[in-house]
Amino acid sequence: MKSVQKQAQFLIHVTQLLQKAYEASFIVTGGELYRTVEQQKLYVRQGRSKTMNSRHLQRLAIDLNFFIPDQEGKVRLTYEKSDLQAIGDYWESLHSDNKWGGNWKKFKDTPHFERR
């Protein structure tokens, strides 16, 4: 599959993920989609990333911010795997190439959703 087609399918799945998160009562804001090589090098130096082979460089990864609203209208940002597990599982169910950073073995990255 060509990269443009792969990126387009990735974004269709992101749209479906956002709808599922909305249905689960999350408020979601955007984080990072595309990264330059220079930005990725900086993240590796800072320990915020472990690789120079990030899917962000190919526009095949996105970081999202998930907020949980309470009864008073306040919101709480969550990176907790237990809060996001159902969303991550849904993402991976959309396609076998979809991977969620919360399910990684060594480096947990719960806001991260990618397509391999």
Secondary structure, 3 states (H helix, E strand, C coil): CCHHHHHHHHHHHHHHHHHHHHHCCCEEEECCCCCCHHHHHHHHHHCCCCCCCCHHHHCCEEEEEEEEECCCCCEEEECCHHHHHHHHHHHHHHCCCEEEHHHCCCCCCCCEEEEC
